[in-house]
Amino acid sequence: MLNPTFLLAATINEDGCMDLPAVQEGSPFPRAHFWPGEDGAFLQRIVSNVPGDRTPPAEARPLDMVFFARCLWRALGALTPGLFTVVGYEEEGARRERLVYADARSEAARVALLRDAFLVHLQAYEEHLI
């Protein structure tokens, strides 16, 4: 079994952001960046990776864990850690998605896993491994 912390750390780019394919249908911005903010809370934004595109990145927003999980699934597929499993459901005729494990303990475990991934990346950077 692959280590989930290392899988997530492998998605971190040279700017220190988890760089994943965005899952917003019809979006002209094909990438999503996720990173820890100065206050420790995680942030996200949609960015363009089209060469020559001068569109500024979207404003940073608080992390939407379902959006992150969907982006992570697009990048890792079946290797996506189980804590980030998303399931679809119908609500008032509209299709929605939610995390399978939506309890507070699972949310804390997801956040801890994200933090650990950034710590692994930082350690590798400091050791000149990346």
C-alpha positions, 0 to 999 in steps of 0.5 A, a space after each residue: 500500500 502506498 503512503 497517503 502522505 507521500 502521495 499528497 506530498 508528490 502533488 506539491 509544485 515548486 511554488 509550494 502548492 498542491 497542484 491538481 487538475 480542476 474539476 469545474 466543468 466548462 472552466 477555462 482554468 484547468 488547474 487548482 492550487 491548494 496550500 496552507 495559509 499564514 493562519 494555518 487554514 488551507 486555501 484554494 484557487 483556480 489557475 490557468 496553465 495555458 502558455 501565454 494566458 495572462 488571466 490572473 489567478 482566481 482569488 484565494 478562498 477557504 478550502 472546500 474539502 469536497 472540491 479538493 477530494 474531487 480534484 485529488 481523485 482526478 489526479 490520483 484515481 484509485 490511489 486516492 486515500 479513502 478519507 477523500 472518497 466522495 459519493 453523489 446524491 440527489 437533493 431537490 432534483 439536483 445532483 450533489 456530492 459529499 464526503 463519505 466520511 463526514 464526521 469531525 474525526 475524519 475531517 481532522 484526519 484529512 487536515 492532519 494528512 494535508 499538513 503532514 504532506 506539506 511537512 514532508 515536502 518542506 523537509 525534502 526541500 530543506 534536505 535538497 531532495 527536491 
